[in-house]
């Protein structure tokens, strides 16, 4: 069953968002869950993407992705009216939502996308929300306006100082944790190294911390083992046991090592895809 792209837009140079028909997922989806997408049934790999929002009236889910490899580049090249071959979900365990009191939500880079529905649900549950968003520069910061609508406080950091405060989200997080009273709960989503550092900060201040992990996945049912992590000294599978975990118990060093296993192959595949698309463009336009 193909899923039609109702609308698609670009949030930054390499980040895109789309609303896609997926009525069966809309009815069951909860904050923190994800889908696995196959752009092309015959040739495409399967990739996990967070459900960034749902629209029950239109029967659509919102997905947000970063163009980093062949499949995400292919997805970025699709337009409104095109279709995605297959979407499976909702998968994973939903975020545990309750009124914790004061909550700090930290999003680094594309991590702001899965953080948004969680922050919305936390706000609806009556929490006081402090959001910390970080990016390398202003040009690639995403979803600021959406977070401002639901936050009691928002702190922006950029690595180069082009917007907000110059520095890293972990530094702003440490300042928030030093407050009296300190946050009752933290949610941190972003690159693995960023989550590791933030969890070191919150552990120092004894602030319970949930992280959402985006590991390599194939089937999404726990059978392939590609998403395996070490959690509290034991193996866990992100697709069925997560994607959220107590960040103070995750072996981030091992996780980062596994994430890097296919980097070179991913880069090669992406370069080949770009050359292929470029050849098609030249044939269509007669350029070259």
C-alpha positions in Angstrom: 0.0 0.0 0.0 1.5 3.3 -1.1 1.3 6.4 1.0 0.7 9.7 -0.7 2.8 12.8 0.3 0.2 15.5 0.9 2.7 18.3 1.5 6.5 18.7 1.8 8.7 21.5 2.7 12.3 22.2 3.6 13.3 23.4 7.1 17.0 24.0 6.5 19.6 23.1 4.0 19.4 19.3 4.7 16.3 18.9 6.8 12.9 18.3 5.3 9.3 17.7 6.6 6.3 16.0 5.0 2.7 15.2 5.9 2.0 11.7 4.6 -1.2 9.7 4.4 -1.1 6.9 7.0 -4.6 6.7 8.6 -3.9 3.3 10.3 -0.9 4.8 12.1 -2.7 8.1 13.1 -5.3 6.2 15.1 -2.7 4.4 17.3 0.3 6.7 17.4 1.6 8.2 20.7 4.4 10.5 21.6 7.8 8.9 21.3 6.9 6.3 18.8 8.3 5.9 15.3 7.7 4.3 11.9 9.9 2.4 9.5 9.8 3.7 5.9 10.7 2.1 2.6 10.8 4.7 -0.1 10.9 2.0 -2.8 9.7 -1.5 -2.1 12.0 -3.3 -4.6 15.2 -1.5 -4.1 15.0 0.8 -1.0 16.4 0.2 2.4 14.2 0.6 5.5 14.8 3.5 7.8 13.3 4.6 11.1 11.8 8.0 11.4 10.0 9.5 14.4 6.4 10.4 14.2 6.7 14.2 14.6 3.0 14.8 14.7 -0.4 13.5 13.6 -3.4 15.0 12.0 -6.5 12.9 12.7 -8.7 15.1 10.4 -6.5 14.5 7.4 -5.3 11.0 8.4 -1.7 12.1 8.0 1.5 11.8 10.0 4.3 14.3 10.0 7.8 13.1 9.4 11.0 15.1 9.6 14.3 13.8 8.3 17.9 14.9 7.6 19.5 14.2 4.2 22.6 12.2 5.1 22.5 9.0 3.0 21.0 7.5 -0.2 17.5 6.8 1.2 17.1 10.1 3.0 18.3 11.9 -0.2 15.8 9.9 -2.3 13.0 10.9 0.2 14.1 14.5 0.0 13.8 14.4 -3.8 10.1 13.4 -3.7 7.4 16.0 -4.1 3.9 16.6 -2.9 1.7 14.1 -4.7 4.4 11.5 -4.9 4.1 8.3 -2.8 6.2 6.4 -0.3 6.1 2.7 -0.9 5.6 1.4 2.6 5.2 2.8 6.1 5.1 0.4 9.1 4.1 1.6 12.6 3.6 2.9 15.1 6.6 1.1 16.5 8.4 1.3 19.9 7.2 2.1 23.3 5.4 5.4 23.8 7.0 8.0 26.1 5.8 7.8 29.7 3.9 11.1 30.2 2.9 12.4 33.6 2.9 15.6 35.6 6.5 15.5 36.8 6.5 19.2 37.7 9.4 21.1 36.2 10.8 19.4 33.1 13.8 20.3 30.9 13.6 19.2 27.3 16.9 19.3 25.3 17.1 18.9 21.5 20.3 18.9 19.5 20.1 19.3 15.8 17.6 17.0 14.1 16.8 15.7 17.7 14.4 18.6 17.9 12.0 16.7 15.7 11.3 13.7 18.0 11.4 16.0 21.0 8.5 18.2 19.8 5.6 15.7 20.3 7.0 14.7 23.6 7.3 18.3 24.8 3.7 18.9 23.6 2.4 15.9 25.6 4.3 16.9 28.7 2.8 20.4 28.5 -0.7 19.0 28.1 0.0 16.9 31.2 0.5 20.1 33.2 4.3 20.3 33.4 6.4 23.5 33.4 8.5 23.2 30.3 12.0 24.6 29.8 13.3 23.8 26.3 17.0 24.0 25.3 17.6 23.8 21.5 21.0 23.6 20.0 22.5 23.7 16.5 25.8 24.3 14.8 24.5 27.7 13.5 21.3 29.6 13.1 20.8 28.5 9.5 20.2 24.9 10.6 18.1 25.5 13.7 14.7 23.9 13.3 11.2 24.1 14.9 12.0 27.1 17.2 8.5 28.7 16.6 6.8 25.4 17.4 8.6 25.0 20.6 8.0 28.6 21.7 4.2 28.0 21.5 4.4 25.2 24.2 7.4 26.3 26.3 7.4 28.3 29.6 11.1 29.1 28.8 13.3 28.5 25.8 17.0 28.7 25.5 18.8 28.6 22.1 22.5 27.8 21.7 24.6 27.7 18.6 28.1 26.4 18.3 29.3 29.4 16.4 27.3 32.0 18.3 25.3 33.1 15.2 22.1 33.0 17.2 21.1 32.7 20.8 23.9 31.8 23.2 27.3 30.7 21.9 28.1 27.2 23.3 26.6 23.8 23.7 23.2 22.6 25.0 25.1 20.7 27.8 26.3 24.0 29.2 22.8 25.5 29.3 21.5 22.3 30.8 24.0 22.5 33.6 22.8 26.0 34.4 19.2 24.9 34.5 20.2 21.9 36.8 21.9 24.3 39.2 18.6 26.2 39.8 16.7 25.9 43.0 14.6 23.9 42.7 16.2 21.8 40.0 14.2 20.1 37.3 12.2 17.0 38.3 12.9 15.3 34.9 14.9 15.7 31.8 14.3 14.5 28.2 17.3 14.7 25.9 17.4 13.8 22.2 20.1 14.5 19.6 23.4 13.1 18.4 24.8 10.3 20.5 27.8 12.3 21.8 25.5 15.2 22.8 23.2 12.8 24.7 26.2 11.2 26.4 27.5 14.6 27.6 24.0 15.8 28.7 23.5 12.6 30.7 26.8 13.2 32.5 25.5 16.6 33.5 22.1 15.4 34.7 23.7 12.5 36.6 25.9 14.9 38.5 22.8 16.8 39.6 20.7 13.6 40.2 18.1 14.6 37.6 16.3 11.6 36.1 16.9 11.6 32.3 15.2 9.9 29.4 16.9 9.7 26.0 15.5 8.6 22.7 18.0 6.5 20.7 18.2 6.4 16.9 20.3 3.4 16.1 20.6 1.3 12.9 17.4 -0.6 12.3 16.3 -3.1 9.7 13.1 -4.9 10.6 11.9 -3.0 13.7 10.7 -6.1 15.5 13.8 -7.0 17.4 14.8 -9.9 15.1 17.8 -8.5 13.2 19.7 -7.2 16.2 21.0 -4.2 14.3 19.7 -1.8 17.0 21.2 -3.6 19.9 22.7 -1.5 22.7 24.1 -2.2 26.1 21.8 -1.0 28.9 22.6 -1.4 32.5 25.2 -4.0 31.5 22.6 -6.0 29.5 21.6 -6.2 25.8 18.5 -4.3 24.8 16.9 -3.7 21.4 16.0 -0.1 20.6 13.1 -1.0 18.3 11.1 -3.0 20.8 12.6 -2.1 24.2 12.8 1.6 23.4 13.4 4.0 21.7 13.5 5.7 25.1 15.8 4.6 27.9 17.2 5.9 31.2 20.1 7.8 29.8 22.2 7.2 32.9 22.2 3.4 32.1 23.1 3.6 28.3 26.6 2.6 27.2 26.9 5.5 24.7 30.5 4.6 23.8 29.5 1.2 22.5 26.5 2.7 20.8 28.6 5.2 18.9 31.0 2.5 17.8 28.1 0.5 16.3 26.7 3.6 14.7 30.0 4.2 12.9 30.2 0.7 11.4 28.6 1.6 8.1 29.6 5.2 7.7 31.9 4.7 4.7 29.3 2.5 2.9 26.6 5.0 3.5 28.8 7.8 2.1 29.6 5.7 -1.0 26.0 4.9 -1.6 25.0 8.6 -1.2 27.6 9.7 -3.7 26.5 7.1 -6.2 22.9 8.2 -5.8 23.8 11.9 -6.4 25.7 10.9 -9.6 22.7 8.9 -10.8 20.2 11.8 -10.2 22.6 14.2 -11.9 22.7 12.0 -15.0 18.9 11.8 -15.1 18.7 15.6 -14.8 21.1 16.1 -17.7 19.2 13.8 -19.9 15.9 15.5 -19.2 17.3 19.1 -19.7 19.8 18.3 -22.4 22.5 20.0 -20.3 25.7 18.1 -21.1 
